[in-house]
Amino acid sequence: MAAMKPRTGDGPMEAVKEGRLIIVRVPLEGGGRLVVSVNDAEAKELYNVLSGVVNPA
């Protein structure tokens, strides 16, 4: 059986590549994290959608 990682709800926003998927973890207000897995095409689409609403720094 694989080693279990502790389930902590807090932490930084992160994205990691696991096999063919990209796992995105976003901290939420009030605790916990939203965890989403996307493939490369979905990640590109998400990038395009977000870049349309985020002002350049």
MDTraj code that builds the backbone (N, CA, C; nanometers):
import mdtraj as md
import numpy as np

residues = "MET ALA ALA MET LYS PRO ARG THR GLY ASP GLY PRO MET GLU ALA VAL LYS GLU GLY ARG LEU ILE ILE VAL ARG VAL PRO LEU GLU GLY GLY GLY ARG LEU VAL VAL SER VAL ASN ASP ALA GLU ALA LYS GLU LEU TYR ASN VAL LEU SER GLY VAL VAL ASN PRO ALA".split()
xyz = np.array([
    [0.0843, -0.1178, 0.0000],
    [0.0000, 0.0000, 0.0000],
    [0.0891, 0.1246, 0.0000],
    [0.0503, 0.2219, -0.0768],
    [0.1285, 0.3453, -0.0873],
    [0.1199, 0.4254, 0.0413],
    [0.2238, 0.5014, 0.0668],
    [0.2247, 0.5872, 0.1856],
    [0.1210, 0.6975, 0.1692],
    [0.0494, 0.7248, 0.2748],
    [-0.0534, 0.8287, 0.2717],
    [0.0086, 0.9618, 0.3130],
    [-0.0253, 1.0662, 0.2398],
    [0.0204, 1.1998, 0.2755],
    [-0.0796, 1.2595, 0.3747],
    [-0.0329, 1.3417, 0.4668],
    [-0.1274, 1.4043, 0.5595],
    [-0.2227, 1.4960, 0.4847],
    [-0.3462, 1.4991, 0.5285],
    [-0.4472, 1.5830, 0.4656],
    [-0.4519, 1.7176, 0.5349],
    [-0.3757, 1.8095, 0.4866],
    [-0.3796, 1.9442, 0.5421],
    [-0.4558, 2.0320, 0.4450],
    [-0.5437, 2.1138, 0.4963],
    [-0.6274, 2.1968, 0.4113],
    [-0.5619, 2.3249, 0.3665],
    [-0.4574, 2.3662, 0.4348],
    [-0.3958, 2.4940, 0.4015],
    [-0.2673, 2.4722, 0.3233],
    [-0.2258, 2.5754, 0.2570],
    [-0.1004, 2.5687, 0.1832],
    [-0.1037, 2.6648, 0.0670],
    [0.0066, 2.6758, -0.0037],
    [0.0136, 2.7702, -0.1154],
    [-0.0602, 2.7172, -0.2380],
    [-0.0907, 2.8075, -0.3301],
    [-0.1455, 2.7647, -0.4581],
    [-0.0343, 2.6917, -0.5315],
    [-0.0674, 2.5791, -0.5928],
    [0.0361, 2.5032, -0.6620],
    [-0.0225, 2.4260, -0.7791],
    [0.0624, 2.3923, -0.8726],
    [0.0271, 2.3080, -0.9861],
    [0.1439, 2.2133, -1.0096],
    [0.1140, 2.0840, -1.0170],
    [0.2186, 1.9843, -1.0390],
    [0.1753, 1.8900, -1.1502],
    [0.2728, 1.8433, -1.2250],
    [0.2476, 1.7474, -1.3323],
    [0.2562, 1.6072, -1.2740],
    [0.1502, 1.5292, -1.2913],
    [0.1481, 1.3901, -1.2458],
    [0.1040, 1.3037, -1.3634],
    [0.2002, 1.2432, -1.4289],
    [0.1676, 1.1639, -1.5475],
    [0.1191, 1.2549, -1.6589],
    [0.0007, 1.2266, -1.7104],
    [-0.0561, 1.3074, -1.8186],
    [-0.1397, 1.4242, -1.7677],
    [-0.1597, 1.4325, -1.6369],
    [-0.2466, 1.5353, -1.5807],
    [-0.1676, 1.6424, -1.5076],
    [-0.2292, 1.7577, -1.4956],
    [-0.1778, 1.8667, -1.4135],
    [-0.2741, 1.8797, -1.2964],
    [-0.2216, 1.8696, -1.1750],
    [-0.3029, 1.8803, -1.0548],
    [-0.2855, 2.0215, -1.0003],
    [-0.3972, 2.0940, -0.9877],
    [-0.3952, 2.2319, -0.9390],
    [-0.4625, 2.2347, -0.8026],
    [-0.3936, 2.2939, -0.7042],
    [-0.4481, 2.3067, -0.5687],
    [-0.4574, 2.4546, -0.5340],
    [-0.5797, 2.4988, -0.5016],
    [-0.6044, 2.6396, -0.4726],
    [-0.6602, 2.6516, -0.3310],
    [-0.5929, 2.7273, -0.2410],
    [-0.6462, 2.7458, -0.1061],
    [-0.7763, 2.8259, -0.1102],
    [-0.8696, 2.7913, -0.0226],
    [-0.9993, 2.8575, -0.0171],
    [-1.0129, 2.9392, 0.1102],
    [-1.0919, 3.0452, 0.1031],
    [-1.1203, 3.1227, 0.2236],
    [-1.1974, 3.0340, 0.3197],
    [-1.1630, 3.0409, 0.4464],
    [-1.2301, 2.9586, 0.5457],
    [-1.1658, 2.8225, 0.5627],
    [-1.0600, 2.7959, 0.4892],
    [-0.9888, 2.6690, 0.5020],
    [-1.0193, 2.5732, 0.3889],
    [-0.9375, 2.4749, 0.3760],
    [-0.9531, 2.3755, 0.2704],
    [-0.8904, 2.4217, 0.1406],
    [-0.8887, 2.3317, 0.0450],
    [-0.8327, 2.3634, -0.0859],
    [-0.9186, 2.3008, -0.1940],
    [-0.9281, 2.3708, -0.3048],
    [-0.9931, 2.3190, -0.4240],
    [-0.8864, 2.2460, -0.5038],
    [-0.9105, 2.1196, -0.5358],
    [-0.8141, 2.0403, -0.6118],
    [-0.8794, 2.0005, -0.7436],
    [-0.8125, 2.0357, -0.8539],
    [-0.8646, 2.0090, -0.9877],
    [-0.7553, 1.9428, -1.0695],
    [-0.7915, 1.8405, -1.1457],
    [-0.6955, 1.7795, -1.2377],
    [-0.7395, 1.8105, -1.3804],
    [-0.6450, 1.8578, -1.4608],
    [-0.6728, 1.8934, -1.5995],
    [-0.5638, 1.8360, -1.6892],
    [-0.6000, 1.8119, -1.8156],
    [-0.4977, 1.7693, -1.9111],
    [-0.4370, 1.8938, -1.9760],
    [-0.3414, 1.8764, -2.0641],
    [-0.2717, 1.9903, -2.1244],
    [-0.3669, 2.0823, -2.2001],
    [-0.4594, 2.0268, -2.2771],
    [-0.5528, 2.1083, -2.3547],
    [-0.6434, 2.1897, -2.2628],
    [-0.6914, 2.1282, -2.1551],
    [-0.7770, 2.1993, -2.0600],
    [-0.6989, 2.3086, -1.9874],
    [-0.5719, 2.2835, -1.9565],
    [-0.4884, 2.3840, -1.8903],
    [-0.4680, 2.5045, -1.9820],
    [-0.4467, 2.4803, -2.1107],
    [-0.4305, 2.5907, -2.2059],
    [-0.5591, 2.6717, -2.2174],
    [-0.6733, 2.6029, -2.2204],
    [-0.8019, 2.6723, -2.2275],
    [-0.8254, 2.7555, -2.1011],
    [-0.7940, 2.6996, -1.9845],
    [-0.8075, 2.7729, -1.8586],
    [-0.7170, 2.8960, -1.8587],
    [-0.5951, 2.8804, -1.9068],
    [-0.5012, 2.9932, -1.9168],
    [-0.5596, 3.1043, -2.0043],
    [-0.6145, 3.0675, -2.1199],
    [-0.6717, 3.1670, -2.2109],
    [-0.7904, 3.2390, -2.1481],
    [-0.8754, 3.1657, -2.0781],
    [-0.9925, 3.2259, -2.0138],
    [-0.9485, 3.3221, -1.9035],
    [-0.8543, 3.2793, -1.8189],
    [-0.8084, 3.3644, -1.7086],
    [-0.7313, 3.4860, -1.7584],
    [-0.6514, 3.4694, -1.8633],
    [-0.5732, 3.5826, -1.9138],
    [-0.6637, 3.6908, -1.9720],
    [-0.7854, 3.6545, -2.0098],
    [-0.8796, 3.7528, -2.0616],
    [-0.9414, 3.8409, -1.9547],
    [-0.9348, 3.7990, -1.8289],
    [-0.9965, 3.8770, -1.7214],
    [-0.8958, 3.9327, -1.6211],
    [-0.7716, 3.8879, -1.6279],
    [-0.6688, 3.9351, -1.5353],
    [-0.5927, 4.0497, -1.6004],
    [-0.5808, 4.1603, -1.5282],
    [-0.5050, 4.2750, -1.5795],
    [-0.3567, 4.2444, -1.5754],
    [-0.2814, 4.2864, -1.6767],
    [-0.1365, 4.2644, -1.6730],
    [-0.0743, 4.3366, -1.5530],
    [0.0259, 4.2738, -1.4938],
    [0.0891, 4.3321, -1.3734],
    [0.1768, 4.4493, -1.4070],
])
top = md.Topology()
chain = top.add_chain()
for i, resn in enumerate(residues, 1):
    res = top.add_residue(resn, chain, resSeq=i)
    for name in ("N", "CA", "C"):
        top.add_atom(name, md.element.get_by_symbol(name[0]), res)
traj = md.Trajectory(xyz[None], top)
